[in-house]
Amino acid sequence: MSFGKDLLRKIKSAELPGENAHGVFSPPYRPVFTYDEVIAKNPKFAAVNIVLYLKNDEWHFPLIQRTVNVHDRHSGQISLPGGKREEMDRDFAHTAIRETSEEIGIEEHYVRIIREMSPIYIPPSNFYVYPYISYSKRNPVFILQESEAQEVIEFPVTSFLSMPDTPEIMPLPGAGGHEVPVINFNGYIIWGATAMILSEFSQLLKKM
């Protein structure tokens, strides 16, 4: 499957797969929560961002490998750029764009939101996360916030879609040694909420 410059328009109108897509990469020990159950836990709120850009005439989006930090439950993991909502943020879309700019240096005024995806609750850190798909009007020059990100991984959309529908399963120390479904991209292991969000993005693209 290849995508031209009409990709952004098609993404905006595609149907969201939601929880069905999340479930493909959900760790087996992860409970299913209703919205009311999540809100009853008084969660912190955050937003993450799938930022599309053209590189060598092919659509990519960046992932980050988080900086190792003993105080961060997700230390060292692969994730989408994003973070906690601040009081100054107008909305969650603003959170997603601001955090992307802070973590990997993509200038805010070049980023345009295409759409919101299905929110997802992360039990270990008690975060309720709003994922967004956006695009950068200018090819990004990555400048890392070293306290948050130690590496940018540029992920081609075509490579992403060529992966098998049945996920690879492996035990991970970050999952307490449990076997969990993962995305293995050139040796980078993506799992948990990030894999669940990317599963929805993948299924959305495959429906177009």
Phi and psi in degrees as GROMACS dihedral restraints (atoms count N, CA, C in turn):
[ dihedral_restraints ]
;  ai    aj    ak    al  type     phi  dphi    fc
    3     4     5     6     1  -121.4    20    10
    4     5     6     7     1   156.5    20    10
    6     7     8     9     1  -128.3    20    10
    7     8     9    10     1   132.5    20    10
    9    10    11    12     1   -94.9    20    10
   10    11    12    13     1  -160.8    20    10
   12    13    14    15     1   -74.4    20    10
   13    14    15    16     1    -6.8    20    10
   15    16    17    18     1   -85.2    20    10
   16    17    18    19     1     5.0    20    10
   18    19    20    21     1   -54.7    20    10
   19    20    21    22     1   -44.2    20    10
   21    22    23    24     1   -63.4    20    10
   22    23    24    25     1   -41.6    20    10
   24    25    26    27     1   -64.3    20    10
   25    26    27    28     1   -40.7    20    10
   27    28    29    30     1   -67.5    20    10
   28    29    30    31     1   -38.6    20    10
   30    31    32    33     1   -60.4    20    10
   31    32    33    34     1   -41.3    20    10
   33    34    35    36     1   -62.3    20    10
   34    35    36    37     1   -32.1    20    10
   36    37    38    39     1  -101.4    20    10
   37    38    39    40     1    -4.6    20    10
   39    40    41    42     1   -72.4    20    10
   40    41    42    43     1   152.6    20    10
   42    43    44    45     1   -80.1    20    10
   43    44    45    46     1   138.1    20    10
   45    46    47    48     1   -81.8    20    10
   46    47    48    49     1   129.8    20    10
   48    49    50    51     1   -74.9    20    10
   49    50    51    52     1   -26.4    20    10
   51    52    53    54     1    65.0    20    10
   52    53    54    55     1  -137.2    20    10
   54    55    56    57     1   -59.7    20    10
   55    56    57    58     1   -31.4    20    10
   57    58    59    60     1   -60.9    20    10
   58    59    60    61     1   -40.5    20    10
   60    61    62    63     1   -71.5    20    10
   61    62    63    64     1   -41.2    20    10
   63    64    65    66     1   -57.8    20    10
   64    65    66    67     1   -39.3    20    10
   66    67    68    69     1   -62.8    20    10
   67    68    69    70     1   -25.2    20    10
   69    70    71    72     1   -61.9    20    10
   70    71    72    73     1   -36.7    20    10
   72    73    74    75     1  -112.7    20    10
   73    74    75    76     1    14.7    20    10
   75    76    77    78     1   -72.9    20    10
   76    77    78    79     1   129.4    20    10
   78    79    80    81     1   -56.1    20    10
   79    80    81    82     1   142.8    20    10
   81    82    83    84     1   -62.7    20    10
   82    83    84    85     1   -23.3    20    10
   84    85    86    87     1   -89.3    20    10
   85    86    87    88     1    -1.6    20    10
   87    88    89    90     1   -79.7    20    10
   88    89    90    91     1   121.8    20    10
   90    91    92    93     1   -68.4    20    10
   91    92    93    94     1   160.2    20    10
   93    94    95    96     1   -99.5    20    10
   94    95    96    97     1   127.8    20    10
   96    97    98    99     1  -115.0    20    10
   97    98    99   100     1   141.0    20    10
   99   100   101   102     1   -79.7    20    10
  100   101   102   103     1   165.3    20    10
  102   103   104   105     1   -59.2    20    10
  103   104   105   106     1   -44.1    20    10
  105   106   107   108     1   -62.5    20    10
  106   107   108   109     1   -38.4    20    10
  108   109   110   111     1   -65.6    20    10
  109   110   111   112     1   -38.2    20    10
  111   112   113   114     1   -64.9    20    10
  112   113   114   115     1   -48.6    20    10
  114   115   116   117     1   -63.3    20    10
  115   116   117   118     1   -33.2    20    10
  117   118   119   120     1   -63.7    20    10
  118   119   120   121     1   -20.8    20    10
  120   121   122   123     1   -84.7    20    10
  121   122   123   124     1     1.4    20    10
  123   124   125   126     1    51.1    20    10
  124   125   126   127     1    60.0    20    10
  126   127   128   129     1   -74.3    20    10
  127   128   129   130     1   161.0    20    10
  129   130   131   132     1   -82.3    20    10
  130   131   132   133     1   153.4    20    10
  132   133   134   135     1  -112.9    20    10
  133   134   135   136     1   142.9    20    10
  135   136   137   138     1  -148.6    20    10
  136   137   138   139     1   170.6    20    10
  138   139   140   141     1  -141.6    20    10
  139   140   141   142     1   146.3    20    10
  141   142   143   144     1  -127.5    20    10
  142   143   144   145     1   168.2    20    10
  144   145   146   147     1  -141.1    20    10
  145   146   147   148     1   122.5    20    10
  147   148   149   150     1   -93.5    20    10
  148   149   150   151     1   103.6    20    10
  150   151   152   153     1   -99.2    20    10
  151   152   153   154     1   110.2    20    10
  153   154   155   156     1   -86.0    20    10
  154   155   156   157     1   142.2    20    10
  156   157   158   159     1  -153.5    20    10
  157   158   159   160     1   154.6    20    10
  159   160   161   162     1   -91.6    20    10
  160   161   162   163     1   128.9    20    10
  162   163   164   165     1  -133.8    20    10
  163   164   165   166     1   120.9    20    10
  165   166   167   168     1    53.4    20    10
  166   167   168   169     1    42.1    20    10
  168   169   170   171     1    63.1    20    10
  169   170   171   172     1    22.9    20    10
  171   172   173   174     1  -130.7    20    10
  172   173   174   175     1   138.0    20    10
  174   175   176   177     1   -73.4    20    10
  175   176   177   178     1   133.9    20    10
  177   178   179   180     1  -130.5    20    10
  178   179   180   181     1   166.1    20    10
  180   181   182   183     1  -145.7    20    10
  181   182   183   184     1   150.7    20    10
  183   184   185   186     1   -93.5    20    10
  184   185   186   187     1   140.0    20    10
  186   187   188   189     1  -112.7    20    10
  187   188   189   190     1   162.1    20    10
  189   190   191   192     1  -125.6    20    10
  190   191   192   193     1   147.9    20    10
  192   193   194   195     1   -95.7    20    10
  193   194   195   196     1   120.0    20    10
  195   196   197   198     1   -69.7    20    10
  196   197   198   199     1   144.5    20    10
  198   199   200   201     1   -64.4    20    10
  199   200   201   202     1   139.9    20    10
  201   202   203   204     1   -67.6    20    10
  202   203   204   205     1   124.7    20    10
  204   205   206   207     1  -149.6    20    10
  205   206   207   208     1   119.5    20    10
  207   208   209   210     1   -64.5    20    10
  208   209   210   211     1   -17.6    20    10
  210   211   212   213     1   -93.5    20    10
  211   212   213   214     1     1.4    20    10
  213   214   215   216     1  -112.8    20    10
  214   215   216   217     1   120.0    20    10
  216   217   218   219     1   -60.9    20    10
  217   218   219   220     1   -26.3    20    10
  219   220   221   222     1  -105.5    20    10
  220   221   222   223     1    19.6    20    10
  222   223   224   225     1   -54.7    20    10
  223   224   225   226     1   133.7    20    10
  225   226   227   228     1    79.2    20    10
  226   227   228   229     1    -7.2    20    10
  228   229   230   231     1   -81.8    20    10
  229   230   231   232     1   162.7    20    10
  231   232   233   234     1   -86.2    20    10
  232   233   234   235     1   132.5    20    10
  234   235   236   237     1  -147.6    20    10
  235   236   237   238     1   170.9    20    10
  237   238   239   240     1   -81.6    20    10
  238   239   240   241     1   150.5    20    10
  240   241   242   243     1   -63.2    20    10
  241   242   243   244     1   143.0    20    10
  243   244   245   246     1   157.1    20    10
  244   245   246   247     1  -179.0    20    10
  246   247   248   249     1   175.4    20    10
  247   248   249   250     1  -165.6    20    10
  249   250   251   252     1   -71.7    20    10
  250   251   252   253     1   140.6    20    10
  252   253   254   255     1   -69.2    20    10
  253   254   255   256     1   136.7    20    10
  255   256   257   258     1  -108.1    20    10
  256   257   258   259     1   157.9    20    10
  258   259   260   261     1   -58.2    20    10
  259   260   261   262     1   -31.6    20    10
  261   262   263   264     1   -73.9    20    10
  262   263   264   265     1   -14.3    20    10
  264   265   266   267     1   -71.1    20    10
  265   266   267   268     1   134.3    20    10
  267   268   269   270     1   -66.9    20    10
  268   269   270   271     1   -38.6    20    10
  270   271   272   273     1  -163.0    20    10
  271   272   273   274     1  -177.4    20    10
  273   274   275   276     1   -69.3    20    10
  274   275   276   277     1   -30.2    20    10
  276   277   278   279     1   -61.5    20    10
  277   278   279   280     1   -41.1    20    10
  279   280   281   282     1   -63.9    20    10
  280   281   282   283     1   -39.8    20    10
  282   283   284   285     1   -57.6    20    10
  283   284   285   286     1   -47.1    20    10
  285   286   287   288     1   -60.4    20    10
  286   287   288   289     1   -44.5    20    10
  288   289   290   291     1   -69.7    20    10
  289   290   291   292     1   -45.2    20    10
  291   292   293   294     1   -60.7    20    10
  292   293   294   295     1   -47.7    20    10
  294   295   296   297     1   -65.6    20    10
  295   296   297   298     1   -36.3    20    10
  297   298   299   300     1   -61.1    20    10
  298   299   300   301     1   -43.6    20    10
  300   301   302   303     1   -64.2    20    10
  301   302   303   304     1   -43.5    20    10
  303   304   305   306     1   -67.0    20    10
  304   305   306   307     1   -40.5    20    10
  306   307   308   309     1   -80.3    20    10
  307   308   309   310     1   -39.2    20    10
  309   310   311   312     1  -128.3    20    10
  310   311   312   313     1     6.3    20    10
  312   313   314   315     1    84.6    20    10
  313   314   315   316     1     6.0    20    10
  315   316   317   318     1   -70.3    20    10
  316   317   318   319     1   124.6    20    10
  318   319   320   321     1   -67.0    20    10
  319   320   321   322     1   130.8    20    10
  321   322   323   324     1   -56.6    20    10
  322   323   324   325     1   -40.1    20    10
  324   325   326   327     1   -73.0    20    10
  325   326   327   328     1    -7.0    20    10
  327   328   329   330     1   -94.7    20    10
  328   329   330   331     1    -8.3    20    10
  330   331   332   333     1   -96.7    20    10
  331   332   333   334     1   132.2    20    10
  333   334   335   336     1  -123.7    20    10
  334   335   336   337     1   129.2    20    10
  336   337   338   339     1   -73.5    20    10
  337   338   339   340     1   133.8    20    10
  339   340   341   342     1   -93.8    20    10
  340   341   342   343     1   -49.6    20    10
  342   343   344   345     1  -167.8    20    10
  343   344   345   346     1   163.4    20    10
  345   346   347   348     1   -90.4    20    10
  346   347   348   349     1   148.9    20    10
  348   349   350   351     1  -108.7    20    10
  349   350   351   352     1  -173.2    20    10
  351   352   353   354     1   -72.1    20    10
  352   353   354   355     1   129.5    20    10
  354   355   356   357     1   -65.9    20    10
  355   356   357   358     1   158.1    20    10
  357   358   359   360     1  -142.4    20    10
  358   359   360   361     1   138.8    20    10
  360   361   362   363     1   -96.6    20    10
  361   362   363   364     1   136.7    20    10
  363   364   365   366     1  -114.3    20    10
  364   365   366   367     1    99.1    20    10
  366   367   368   369     1   -59.4    20    10
  367   368   369   370     1   -43.5    20    10
  369   370   371   372     1   -59.3    20    10
  370   371   372   373     1   -34.6    20    10
  372   373   374   375     1  -107.3    20    10
  373   374   375   376     1    -0.8    20    10
  375   376   377   378     1    56.2    20    10
  376   377   378   379     1    45.3    20    10
  378   379   380   381     1  -108.5    20    10
  379   380   381   382     1   138.8    20    10
  381   382   383   384     1  -107.5    20    10
  382   383   384   385     1   116.5    20    10
  384   385   386   387     1  -110.6    20    10
  385   386   387   388     1   133.1    20    10
  387   388   389   390     1  -104.7    20    10
  388   389   390   391     1   111.6    20    10
  390   391   392   393     1   -88.2    20    10
  391   392   393   394     1   144.7    20    10
  393   394   395   396     1  -128.0    20    10
  394   395   396   397     1   153.1    20    10
  396   397   398   399     1  -110.5    20    10
  397   398   399   400     1   132.0    20    10
  399   400   401   402     1  -139.5    20    10
  400   401   402   403     1  -179.8    20    10
  402   403   404   405     1  -142.3    20    10
  403   404   405   406     1   154.1    20    10
  405   406   407   408     1  -102.4    20    10
  406   407   408   409     1   127.5    20    10
  408   409   410   411     1   -71.9    20    10
  409   410   411   412     1   -11.2    20    10
  411   412   413   414     1  -134.6    20    10
  412   413   414   415     1   139.0    20    10
  414   415   416   417     1   -58.4    20    10
  415   416   417   418     1   127.7    20    10
  417   418   419   420     1   -72.5    20    10
  418   419   420   421     1   147.3    20    10
  420   421   422   423     1  -108.3    20    10
  421   422   423   424     1   113.8    20    10
  423   424   425   426     1   -81.7    20    10
  424   425   426   427     1   127.8    20    10
  426   427   428   429     1  -126.3    20    10
  427   428   429   430     1   112.7    20    10
  429   430   431   432     1   -83.8    20    10
  430   431   432   433     1   138.2    20    10
  432   433   434   435     1   -83.1    20    10
  433   434   435   436     1   100.9    20    10
  435   436   437   438     1   -63.3    20    10
  436   437   438   439     1   -23.8    20    10
  438   439   440   441     1   -72.0    20    10
  439   440   441   442     1   -17.4    20    10
  441   442   443   444     1  -113.5    20    10
  442   443   444   445     1   -37.5    20    10
  444   445   446   447     1  -134.0    20    10
  445   446   447   448     1   132.1    20    10
  447   448   449   450     1  -106.1    20    10
  448   449   450   451     1   -11.9    20    10
  450   451   452   453     1  -159.9    20    10
  451   452   453   454     1   143.9    20    10
  453   454   455   456     1  -102.6    20    10
  454   455   456   457     1   133.6    20    10
  456   457   458   459     1  -113.0    20    10
  457   458   459   460     1   114.3    20    10
  459   460   461   462     1   -86.7    20    10
  460   461   462   463     1   117.3    20    10
  462   463   464   465     1  -107.8    20    10
  463   464   465   466     1   111.6    20    10
  465   466   467   468     1   -71.2    20    10
  466   467   468   469     1   135.0    20    10
  468   469   470   471     1   -61.2    20    10
  469   470   471   472     1   -37.8    20    10
  471   472   473   474     1   -65.9    20    10
  472   473   474   475     1   -39.6    20    10
  474   475   476   477     1   -65.1    20    10
  475   476   477   478     1   -38.5    20    10
  477   478   479   480     1   -59.1    20    10
  478   479   480   481     1   -43.4    20    10
  480   481   482   483     1   -79.4    20    10
  481   482   483   484     1   -15.4    20    10
  483   484   485   486     1   -84.5    20    10
  484   485   486   487     1    -3.7    20    10
  486   487   488   489     1   -71.8    20    10
  487   488   489   490     1   151.7    20    10
  489   490   491   492     1   -63.1    20    10
  490   491   492   493     1   149.8    20    10
  492   493   494   495     1   -69.0    20    10
  493   494   495   496     1   -30.1    20    10
  495   496   497   498     1   -89.4    20    10
  496   497   498   499     1   119.2    20    10
  498   499   500   501     1   -71.4    20    10
  499   500   501   502     1   153.0    20    10
  501   502   503   504     1   -71.3    20    10
  502   503   504   505     1   144.0    20    10
  504   505   506   507     1  -115.2    20    10
  505   506   507   508     1   132.4    20    10
  507   508   509   510     1  -152.5    20    10
  508   509   510   511     1   152.6    20    10
  510   511   512   513     1   -77.6    20    10
  511   512   513   514     1   139.8    20    10
  513   514   515   516     1  -131.7    20    10
  514   515   516   517     1   136.7    20    10
  516   517   518   519     1   -57.8    20    10
  517   518   519   520     1   -38.6    20    10
  519   520   521   522     1   -66.3    20    10
  520   521   522   523     1   -16.8    20    10
  522   523   524   525     1  -103.6    20    10
  523   524   525   526     1    22.0    20    10
  525   526   527   528     1    69.2    20    10
  526   527   528   529     1    23.8    20    10
  528   529   530   531     1    84.2    20    10
  529   530   531   532     1    -3.2    20    10
  531   532   533   534     1   -67.6    20    10
  532   533   534   535     1   151.6    20    10
  534   535   536   537     1   -80.0    20    10
  535   536   537   538     1   126.6    20    10
  537   538   539   540     1  -133.8    20    10
  538   539   540   541     1   154.4    20    10
  540   541   542   543     1   -73.2    20    10
  541   542   543   544     1   138.5    20    10
  543   544   545   546     1  -135.5    20    10
  544   545   546   547     1   158.1    20    10
  546   547   548   549     1  -101.1    20    10
  547   548   549   550     1   121.9    20    10
  549   550   551   552     1  -107.3    20    10
  550   551   552   553     1   102.3    20    10
  552   553   554   555     1  -110.3    20    10
  553   554   555   556     1   102.4    20    10
  555   556   557   558     1    52.3    20    10
  556   557   558   559     1    38.5    20    10
  558   559   560   561     1    89.7    20    10
  559   560   561   562     1    -9.9    20    10
  561   562   563   564     1   -83.5    20    10
  562   563   564   565     1   123.7    20    10
  564   565   566   567     1  -100.5    20    10
  565   566   567   568     1   117.6    20    10
  567   568   569   570     1  -113.6    20    10
  568   569   570   571     1   127.4    20    10
  570   571   572   573     1  -150.5    20    10
  571   572   573   574     1  -179.5    20    10
  573   574   575   576     1    67.5    20    10
  574   575   576   577     1  -144.7    20    10
  576   577   578   579     1   -60.5    20    10
  577   578   579   580     1   -37.2    20    10
  579   580   581   582     1   -63.6    20    10
  580   581   582   583     1   -44.9    20    10
  582   583   584   585     1   -63.7    20    10
  583   584   585   586     1   -36.7    20    10
  585   586   587   588     1   -66.0    20    10
  586   587   588   589     1   -41.8    20    10
  588   589   590   591     1   -65.9    20    10
  589   590   591   592     1   -43.7    20    10
  591   592   593   594     1   -67.2    20    10
  592   593   594   595     1   -28.9    20    10
  594   595   596   597     1   -63.1    20    10
  595   596   597   598     1   -41.9    20    10
  597   598   599   600     1   -65.7    20    10
  598   599   600   601     1   -42.0    20    10
  600   601   602   603     1   -60.9    20    10
  601   602   603   604     1   -43.0    20    10
  603   604   605   606     1   -62.0    20    10
  604   605   606   607     1   -47.5    20    10
  606   607   608   609     1   -66.5    20    10
  607   608   609   610     1   -35.0    20    10
  609   610   611   612     1   -60.3    20    10
  610   611   612   613     1   -46.0    20    10
  612   613   614   615     1   -65.6    20    10
  613   614   615   616     1   -38.1    20    10
  615   616   617   618     1   -70.3    20    10
  616   617   618   619     1   -19.0    20    10
  618   619   620   621     1   -82.1    20    10
  619   620   621   622     1   -13.0    20    10
